[in-house]
């Protein structure tokens, strides 16, 4: 019985910390990717034109300010889903970064492409998904309060 109560108290806090940590790592990763991908104009546009860093910082700050322990289960689920989307975006950005870093060590790398076409296709999809889930969280939080 005590473990159930403890898990209900600690679980929301863990989700918030995880979300904030992922968001922080994601901002760092995107900034780094912007600096190392200077030769890929399409990737540069995907990362800068969509205001990824600004959106992630807003999400991070919003979640840090929320006192989720007193909110409904719906708000908790929204934050969990947002956390999953941020994780997917982080995984995608790290995959691109890894491929670009590995590409630097290839022979005749200036003659080859990065081979990150699929990852670049996922960026707008994941950004839209993240924004949608954040808008949903804001609407639900506004209706609950």
C-alpha positions as CSV (number, residue, x, y, z in Angstrom):
1,X,0.0,0.0,0.0
2,X,2.8,2.4,0.9
3,X,4.6,1.7,-2.4
4,X,1.5,2.5,-4.4
5,X,1.1,5.9,-2.6
6,X,4.8,6.6,-3.1
7,X,4.7,5.8,-6.8
8,X,1.7,8.1,-7.3
9,X,3.6,10.9,-5.6
10,X,7.0,10.3,-7.2
11,X,5.9,9.3,-10.7
12,X,4.7,12.8,-11.8
13,X,7.9,14.3,-10.4
14,X,10.0,11.8,-12.4
15,X,8.1,12.6,-15.6
16,X,8.7,16.3,-15.1
17,X,12.4,15.8,-14.4
18,X,12.8,13.5,-17.4
19,X,11.0,16.0,-19.7
20,X,13.1,18.9,-18.5
21,X,16.3,16.9,-18.8
22,X,15.4,15.7,-22.3
23,X,14.5,19.3,-23.3
24,X,17.8,20.6,-22.0
25,X,19.7,17.9,-23.9
26,X,17.7,18.5,-27.0
27,X,18.5,22.3,-27.0
28,X,22.2,21.5,-26.6
29,X,22.1,18.8,-29.4
30,X,20.3,21.1,-31.8
31,X,22.7,24.0,-31.2
32,X,25.6,21.6,-31.8
33,X,24.0,20.2,-34.9
34,X,23.5,23.7,-36.3
35,X,27.2,24.4,-35.8
36,X,28.4,21.2,-37.5
37,X,26.0,21.1,-40.4
38,X,27.0,24.3,-42.1
39,X,27.3,22.7,-45.5
40,X,23.7,21.3,-45.5
41,X,21.4,24.3,-46.2
42,X,18.2,22.1,-46.0
43,X,19.1,20.8,-42.5
44,X,20.0,24.4,-41.4
45,X,16.6,25.6,-42.5
46,X,14.8,22.8,-40.8
47,X,16.5,23.5,-37.5
48,X,16.4,27.3,-37.6
49,X,13.2,28.2,-39.5
50,X,11.0,26.0,-37.2
51,X,12.2,27.8,-34.0
52,X,13.0,24.4,-32.4
53,X,15.2,25.8,-29.7
54,X,12.7,28.5,-28.7
55,X,9.8,26.1,-28.7
56,X,11.7,23.6,-26.6
57,X,12.8,26.2,-24.1
58,X,9.2,27.4,-23.7
59,X,8.0,23.8,-23.2
60,X,10.7,23.2,-20.7
61,X,10.0,26.4,-18.7
62,X,6.2,25.7,-18.7
63,X,6.7,22.2,-17.4
64,X,9.2,23.4,-14.7
65,X,6.6,25.9,-13.5
66,X,3.8,23.5,-13.3
67,X,3.0,21.9,-10.0
68,X,1.8,18.6,-11.6
69,X,1.2,16.7,-8.3
70,X,-2.1,18.6,-7.8
71,X,-3.3,18.3,-11.4
72,X,-5.6,15.8,-13.1
73,X,-4.6,12.5,-14.6
74,X,-5.2,14.1,-18.1
75,X,-2.5,16.7,-17.5
76,X,-0.1,14.0,-16.4
77,X,-0.8,11.9,-19.5
78,X,-0.3,15.0,-21.7
79,X,3.1,15.6,-20.1
80,X,4.0,11.9,-20.6
81,X,3.1,12.1,-24.3
82,X,5.0,15.3,-24.7
83,X,8.0,13.6,-23.0
84,X,7.7,10.7,-25.5
85,X,7.7,13.1,-28.4
86,X,10.7,15.1,-27.1
87,X,12.5,11.8,-26.7
88,X,11.8,10.8,-30.3
89,X,13.0,14.2,-31.5
90,X,16.1,13.9,-29.4
91,X,16.8,10.4,-30.8
92,X,16.4,11.8,-34.4
93,X,18.7,14.7,-33.8
94,X,21.3,12.5,-32.2
95,X,21.1,10.1,-35.1
96,X,21.8,13.0,-37.5
97,X,24.7,14.3,-35.4
98,X,26.2,10.8,-35.2
99,X,26.0,10.3,-39.0
100,X,27.5,13.7,-39.7
101,X,30.3,13.1,-37.1
102,X,31.1,9.6,-38.6
103,X,31.0,11.1,-42.1
104,X,33.9,13.4,-41.2
105,X,36.1,10.4,-40.8
106,X,35.3,8.8,-44.2
107,X,37.8,8.9,-47.0
108,X,36.8,11.3,-49.7
109,X,34.0,12.5,-47.5
110,X,33.6,15.7,-49.6
111,X,32.4,13.5,-52.4
112,X,29.8,11.6,-50.4
113,X,26.5,12.7,-48.8
114,X,25.5,12.3,-45.2
115,X,22.7,9.9,-45.9
116,X,20.3,11.6,-43.5
117,X,17.3,11.9,-45.8
118,X,14.9,9.9,-43.6
119,X,16.0,11.7,-40.5
120,X,15.4,15.1,-42.2
121,X,11.9,14.0,-43.2
122,X,11.1,13.2,-39.6
123,X,12.1,16.6,-38.2
124,X,9.0,18.6,-39.4
125,X,6.7,15.7,-38.4
126,X,8.1,15.5,-34.9
127,X,8.1,19.3,-34.5
128,X,4.4,19.5,-35.4
129,X,3.7,16.6,-33.1
130,X,5.5,18.3,-30.3
131,X,3.7,21.6,-30.9
132,X,0.3,19.9,-31.1
133,X,0.9,18.0,-27.8
134,X,2.1,21.2,-26.1
135,X,-1.0,23.1,-27.3
136,X,-3.2,20.4,-26.0
137,X,-1.4,20.5,-22.6
138,X,-2.0,24.2,-22.4
139,X,-5.6,24.0,-23.3
140,X,-6.2,21.2,-20.8
141,X,-4.3,23.1,-18.1
142,X,-6.4,26.2,-18.8
143,X,-9.6,24.3,-18.5
144,X,-8.6,22.5,-15.3
145,X,-7.6,25.7,-13.4
